[in-house]
Amino acid sequence: MGLSFTTNLIVCFLDPIEISVSNEIGVAILICGFLIFVYVLLYLRSGFFRETRLELDFIIKEGPYRFCRYPQYLSFIIIIFGIDLMFRSPFGIVITITLAILSLVYRAKIEDRLLKKKFGTE
């Protein structure tokens, strides 16, 4: 995630083409993504910054997880998309779609396999 985020920032900063969208829209989307991220962070507390392995004996279905299985990944995509719009970068949007989303989908699939192995179809 860090690599795709850094790549996206560099691309947005260096992109000479600008799409016609207000910076404020990008900032608003960025703030929404950040607020979702903070909500997930506060909800999970210490388990958030560890590697991809199962620490719990149950599947979390409350808090932000009642809306989405991977709310932290969703917030990351929203944050990056907000940055793309803030910089008005069409190449940033392409990088978000190709690099960030695909890498998060890959990571989510790995986590899904671990969840199915431990919990079955719960």
C-alpha positions in Angstrom: 0.0 0.0 0.0 2.8 2.4 0.8 4.4 1.8 -2.6 1.2 2.5 -4.5 0.5 5.6 -2.3 4.0 7.0 -2.9 3.9 6.3 -6.6 0.5 8.0 -6.9 1.8 11.1 -5.1 4.8 11.4 -7.4 2.6 10.9 -10.5 0.1 13.4 -9.3 2.7 16.0 -8.5 4.5 15.6 -11.9 1.4 15.2 -14.1 1.3 18.1 -16.5 -2.3 17.5 -17.6 -5.1 18.8 -15.4 -8.7 17.6 -15.6 -11.4 20.2 -15.0 -12.5 19.6 -11.5 -12.5 21.8 -8.4 -9.6 21.2 -5.9 -12.2 21.4 -3.2 -13.9 18.3 -4.4 -10.7 16.4 -4.1 -10.0 17.8 -0.6 -13.5 16.9 0.5 -13.1 13.3 -0.7 -9.6 13.1 0.9 -11.1 14.2 4.2 -13.9 11.7 4.0 -11.4 8.9 3.3 -9.2 10.1 6.2 -12.2 10.1 8.6 -13.1 6.6 7.6 -9.5 5.6 8.1 -9.4 7.1 11.6 -12.7 5.4 12.5 -11.3 2.0 11.5 -8.0 2.8 13.3 -9.8 3.7 16.5 -12.1 0.7 16.2 -9.3 -1.8 15.8 -6.6 -0.1 17.9 -3.5 -2.3 18.3 -4.5 -4.9 15.7 -4.3 -2.5 12.9 -0.6 -2.1 12.3 0.3 -5.8 12.4 1.0 -8.1 9.5 -1.7 -10.0 7.6 -2.4 -12.8 10.1 -5.4 -13.7 12.2 -5.1 -12.6 15.8 -8.8 -12.9 16.8 -11.0 -16.0 17.5 -14.0 -14.4 15.8 -14.8 -12.3 12.7 -15.5 -8.7 13.4 -19.0 -7.7 12.1 -19.6 -4.5 14.1 -18.4 -1.0 13.7 -17.1 -0.1 10.3 -17.1 -3.8 9.4 -20.9 -3.9 9.3 -20.8 -1.9 6.1 -17.7 -3.3 4.4 -15.4 -6.3 4.9 -12.3 -4.2 4.4 -13.1 -0.6 5.4 -9.4 0.3 5.8 -8.7 -0.6 2.2 -11.8 1.3 1.1 -10.6 4.4 3.0 -7.2 4.1 1.4 -8.7 4.1 -2.1 -10.9 7.1 -1.2 -7.9 9.0 0.2 -5.8 8.3 -3.0 -8.7 9.2 -5.2 -9.2 12.5 -3.3 -5.5 13.3 -3.8 -5.9 12.6 -7.5 -8.8 15.0 -7.8 -7.0 17.6 -5.5 -4.1 17.6 -8.0 -6.5 17.2 -10.9 -4.4 14.4 -12.3 -5.8 12.0 -14.9 -2.6 9.9 -14.7 -3.0 9.7 -10.9 -6.5 8.3 -11.4 -5.1 5.7 -13.8 -2.4 4.7 -11.3 -5.1 4.5 -8.6 -7.2 2.2 -10.7 -4.3 0.0 -11.9 -1.9 -0.1 -9.0 -3.7 0.8 -5.8 -7.0 -0.9 -6.3 -5.4 -4.1 -7.8 -2.9 -4.4 -5.0 -5.6 -4.0 -2.4 -7.8 -6.5 -4.1 -4.9 -9.0 -4.1 -4.2 -8.4 -0.4 -8.0 -8.8 0.3 -8.0 -12.1 -1.5 -5.1 -13.3 0.7 -7.0 -12.2 3.8 -10.2 -13.9 2.6 -8.3 -17.2 2.1 -7.0 -16.9 5.7 -10.4 -16.2 7.0 -12.0 -19.1 5.2 -9.3 -21.4 6.4 -9.8 -20.4 10.0 -13.6 -19.7 10.2 -15.1 -21.6 7.2 -18.2 -19.9 5.8 -19.2 -18.1 9.0 
